[in-house]
Amino acid sequence: MDRDSVIFCIGSLAVSLVVAMVAFPFAAMDAETVAAAEKPKPVYEMGSVDVGKGFGEVPVEDLMSYYIENPPAAKTSDAGAAPEIRFGGC
């Protein structure tokens, strides 16, 4: 490699490092948020979540109770091979 290419590579790495060092404090979470995220929150304190598609706001407590009463079905290995999907075209 010629000298100009090496200078460009080293310079671009240095500029990228400086930009990352300057921007990191703006992107990082504060210590209080990190500490609050480390301990679990009771489900009744979480409020409601917008699940969209016409369902609107649903309390997290209702979502958890529904999940506990109706767990997802386990995948069965005897379901057979997946159907072959072909491109239909025109």
N, C-alpha and C positions, 0 to 999 in steps of 0.2 A: 504494500500500500504506500501511496505517496504521503508526504508530510501533511498536506492540506486535509486529506481524509482523516488522518489520525487526530489532528487538531479539531476537526468538526465533530467527530465521535466523542472525544473527551469533553468538548464544550457543551454538546447537547446533553450529555449525561450530567454534567455539573449544573446546567440550567434546570433540568428536570428535578434534580435533587433539591435545589433551592426553592423551586415552586412547591414541591411537596412539603418541605419544611415550613414554608410560610402558610400554606393552605390547611395543614393538618389541624391547628388549633380551632379553625372555623368549622371543620367537619367532625371533630371529636365530640363525644358526649361528655357532659360534665360529671363530676364524681358522684353527685347525688342521684343522677339518673342511673348510673351504673350500679350503685349500691341498692337502689330500689328494684332493679331488674334481677338482682341475685337472689332475692327472697321471694317465695311464691306468694301470690295474692289470693285470698279466698274468692270463690266464684261469685258470691253474692255482692262483692264490692266492685266487680268488673263492669256493671251496667249493661248497656245494650249494644248490639252490633248490627250494622246495616248489612243484611245478607243479599240485598238486591233482587232483581228479576220479579218485582211485585210483592215480595214478602215483607219488605220494609224492615223496621227495627225489631229485633228479637232479643230478649234477655239472654245473656250467656248462661245463666242458670237453667233456662229451658233447653238450650242447645245441649248442655252437658247431660241433663237427665234423659233427653231423647237418645243421645249417643249411648248412654249406659243401658237403657232399655232395649235399644235396637242396634247392637254392634254390627260392624260391617261383616259381610259374609266372607268366610275364608275361601281362598282360591283352591279349587279342586284340580288335581292333576289329571283326572280322567275326563275332563271336559272335551277332549278331542283336539285335533289340530285347528289352528286358526284358519278361517276361510281365506282363500287366495284372493287378493284384491288386484283387479286389473284396471288399467286405464281404459275408459270407455271410448274416448275420442268423439268424433263427430258422427 
